Amino acid sequence: MTMIDADKIISAFKECGVSTGDTVFLHCDAFFLTQITGTSNLDKMDFFFNILDQLLSENGTLVLPTFTYSFTKGEEFNLEETPSTVGLLTEYFRKRKGVKRSKDPNFSIACSGRYMEQFINAPTYDTFGTDSIFGLLHRQNAHIICLGCSLDRITFTHYVEEQLKVEYRYFKEFSGNVVEQGRTNLEKVIYFVRDTSFDTVINLTLLKKTLEENKILKKSTMGRASLLSVSSIDFFEQAEDLLRSNKYGLIEAGQLIL
């Protein structure tokens, strides 16, 4: 089995357009760790993030989801203690030195680098609003990268849906306790939830086809893991164009309209 070294990691991300000083929003699956040399998963994850830090430098910003969906489940959200529910790498990154976490009780992110304070202090009341972390990703034209997972993992899709006011979602308010450094506060957030009366699960098959046709979906590999990358502005613009011709183009219900 071919092992993944530092040069291969850097090369794969550069092939996806990432360079020093960029902002990266990374969705990832951990299976690629089996191809990284190390005595434990902790060593391998540390190696991987050290290489990304080296690539992005102090002027870059790395963002990973640490979603918990706490309020949607009627649970308390503890900023320091509630674990990420979206993968081994995201939970490790959350606890990493120099990383901070945002306070959204459903869709928190962990962040390091130049714009860390802007991301973790972005308003949380409207999860996918203009001033949210997803709005900041849009304004910074971040690289949205899927490592070892499909484009359907891209949560930025919900930001697009809210900004364009798709008819198959609606606003719902959630409330609960947020615990930070031992202090408990009652908080409220709104989330543009999906209508579950029909198949509104994300499916970006048509969008991926459009991105590929327009040559703006960048691809690479890191061992057996694929890397897919698209800029947030390109993603938004192409999704908007798709929704003009197919109002369900980003969900399962719209995939038969080819």
C-alpha positions in Angstrom: 0.0 0.0 0.0 1.4 3.4 -1.0 1.7 5.7 2.0 0.9 9.4 2.0 3.7 11.7 2.9 3.8 15.5 3.4 4.6 16.1 -0.3 1.6 14.2 -1.4 -0.7 16.0 1.0 0.6 19.4 -0.2 0.5 18.4 -3.8 -3.1 17.2 -3.6 -4.3 20.4 -2.0 -2.4 22.6 -4.4 -3.9 20.7 -7.4 -7.3 21.7 -5.9 -6.2 25.4 -6.0 -5.2 25.9 -2.4 -2.3 28.1 -1.7 -0.7 30.1 1.1 -3.1 32.5 2.8 -6.3 30.9 1.6 -9.4 30.1 3.6 -10.4 26.4 3.5 -13.6 24.8 4.7 -12.9 21.1 4.9 -15.4 18.2 5.0 -13.6 14.9 5.4 -13.7 11.2 6.2 -10.9 9.7 8.2 -10.4 6.5 6.2 -7.3 8.0 4.5 -5.5 7.9 7.8 -4.7 4.2 7.2 -2.2 5.4 4.5 -0.4 7.9 6.7 2.7 6.7 8.6 2.2 6.9 12.3 1.9 4.8 15.4 -1.7 5.9 16.2 -4.6 7.8 14.7 -3.7 10.8 17.0 -0.2 10.9 15.5 -1.6 10.7 12.0 -4.1 13.4 12.5 -1.5 15.6 14.1 0.8 15.1 11.1 -2.0 15.8 8.6 -3.0 19.1 10.3 0.6 20.2 10.7 1.0 19.9 7.0 -2.1 21.9 6.3 -0.9 24.6 8.7 2.4 24.6 6.8 0.6 25.0 3.5 -1.8 27.7 4.5 0.7 29.5 6.8 -0.2 32.1 9.4 -2.1 34.1 6.8 -4.4 31.2 6.0 -7.5 30.0 7.7 -8.7 26.4 8.2 -12.4 25.7 9.1 -13.9 22.3 9.9 -17.5 21.5 10.9 -18.1 20.4 14.5 -21.9 20.1 14.2 -23.8 18.8 17.1 -27.5 19.6 16.3 -27.9 20.0 20.0 -31.0 22.3 20.1 -32.7 20.3 17.3 -32.5 17.3 19.7 -33.6 19.3 22.8 -30.1 19.0 24.3 -27.8 21.5 26.0 -24.8 22.7 24.0 -21.5 22.9 26.0 -19.0 24.9 23.9 -16.0 23.1 25.5 -17.4 19.7 26.1 -20.1 18.7 23.5 -18.3 16.5 21.0 -18.6 17.0 17.2 -20.9 14.5 15.6 -19.4 14.7 12.1 -16.3 12.6 12.2 -13.1 11.7 14.0 -11.0 14.4 12.3 -13.4 17.2 13.2 -13.4 16.2 16.9 -9.6 16.0 17.0 -9.3 19.4 15.3 -11.8 20.9 17.8 -9.4 20.0 20.7 -6.2 21.0 18.9 -4.0 23.7 20.3 -4.6 27.1 18.7 -8.1 26.1 17.5 -11.3 27.8 18.7 -15.0 26.8 18.3 -18.0 28.9 17.4 -21.1 29.1 19.6 -23.8 27.8 17.2 -25.6 25.1 19.2 -26.5 23.2 16.0 -23.9 24.0 13.4 -20.7 25.0 15.3 -17.4 25.1 13.5 -13.8 24.9 14.7 -11.2 27.3 13.2 -7.6 28.2 13.2 -5.6 30.9 11.5 -5.8 34.5 10.4 -9.6 34.9 10.4 -10.3 32.6 13.4 -11.8 35.4 15.5 -14.1 36.5 12.8 -15.5 33.0 12.3 -15.9 32.1 15.9 -17.6 35.4 16.7 -20.0 35.5 13.7 -23.6 35.9 14.8 -25.3 32.6 15.4 -29.0 33.5 15.7 -29.6 32.9 11.9 -27.5 29.8 11.3 -27.3 30.3 7.5 -27.9 34.0 7.3 -25.9 36.6 5.5 -23.8 37.4 8.6 -23.3 33.8 9.7 -20.1 31.8 9.3 -21.4 30.6 5.9 -21.9 34.2 4.8 -18.3 34.8 5.8 -17.2 31.8 3.8 -19.0 33.3 0.8 -17.5 36.7 1.2 -14.0 35.3 1.5 -14.5 33.0 -1.5 -13.3 30.0 0.6 -12.2 26.8 -0.9 -14.9 24.2 0.0 -13.1 20.8 0.0 -14.5 17.3 0.3 -11.8 14.9 1.2 -12.8 11.3 0.9 -16.5 12.2 0.8 -19.1 13.4 -1.8 -20.2 16.9 -2.6 -23.5 16.1 -0.8 -21.7 16.7 2.4 -21.4 20.4 1.6 -23.4 22.3 4.3 -22.9 25.5 2.5 -25.8 24.3 0.3 -28.1 25.4 3.1 -26.7 28.9 3.0 -27.5 29.0 -0.7 -31.0 27.7 -0.1 -31.7 30.3 2.5 -30.3 33.2 0.6 -32.4 32.2 -2.4 -35.4 31.4 -0.3 -36.2 28.0 -1.8 -39.8 26.9 -1.3 -39.0 23.5 0.3 -37.5 25.0 3.4 -38.9 27.3 6.2 -37.6 29.0 9.3 -38.0 27.3 12.6 -36.8 28.7 15.9 -35.0 26.5 18.5 -34.0 27.4 22.0 -31.9 25.8 24.8 -29.0 26.3 27.1 -25.5 27.1 25.9 -22.7 26.5 28.4 -19.4 28.4 28.1 -16.7 28.3 30.7 -19.1 27.1 33.3 -21.7 29.8 32.6 -25.2 28.8 31.3 -27.2 31.1 29.0 -30.6 30.5 27.4 -30.2 31.1 23.7 -32.4 31.1 20.6 -31.5 30.3 17.0 -33.4 30.0 13.7 -32.6 27.3 11.2 -34.0 27.1 7.7 -35.3 23.5 8.1 -36.5 21.3 5.3 -40.0 20.3 4.5 -40.1 16.5 5.2 -43.4 15.9 3.4 -41.4 15.0 0.2 -37.8 14.1 -0.6 -35.8 17.2 0.3 -32.5 15.5 1.2 -29.5 17.2 -0.4 -28.4 15.6 -3.7 -25.9 17.6 -5.7 -25.6 15.3 -8.7 -26.9 17.9 -11.1 -24.8 20.6 -9.6 -21.7 18.5 -9.8 -22.4 17.9 -13.5 -22.7 21.6 -14.0 -19.5 22.3 -12.1 -17.6 19.7 -14.1 -19.0 21.0 -17.4 -17.9 24.5 -16.5 -14.5 23.2 -15.4 -14.7 24.8 -12.0 -14.8 21.6 -9.9 -11.1 20.8 -9.1 -10.1 17.3 -8.4 -7.1 15.5 -7.0 -6.3 12.3 -5.0 -4.5 11.6 -1.8 -3.8 7.9 -1.7 -7.2 6.2 -2.1 -9.1 9.3 -1.0 -10.4 11.8 -3.5 -10.3 15.6 -3.1 -13.1 17.7 -4.7 -12.8 21.5 -4.4 -15.0 24.4 -5.5 -14.8 28.0 -4.5 -17.8 29.3 -2.5 -18.6 32.0 -5.0 -18.6 29.5 -7.9 -20.7 27.1 -5.9 -23.2 29.8 -5.1 -23.5 31.2 -8.6 -23.8 27.7 -10.3 -26.4 26.6 -7.7 -28.3 29.8 -8.3 -28.3 29.2 -12.1 -29.4 25.6 -11.5 -32.3 26.6 -9.3 -33.6 29.0 -11.9 -34.2 26.1 -14.3 -35.0 23.5 -11.6 -36.4 24.7 -8.3 -35.6 21.3 -6.7 -32.1 21.0 -8.4 -30.2 20.7 -5.1 -32.4 17.9 -3.6 -33.4 14.4 -4.3 -36.8 15.5 -5.6 -35.2 17.4 -8.5 -32.7 14.9 -9.8 -35.0 13.3 -12.4 -35.2 16.7 -14.3 -32.1 16.2 -16.5 
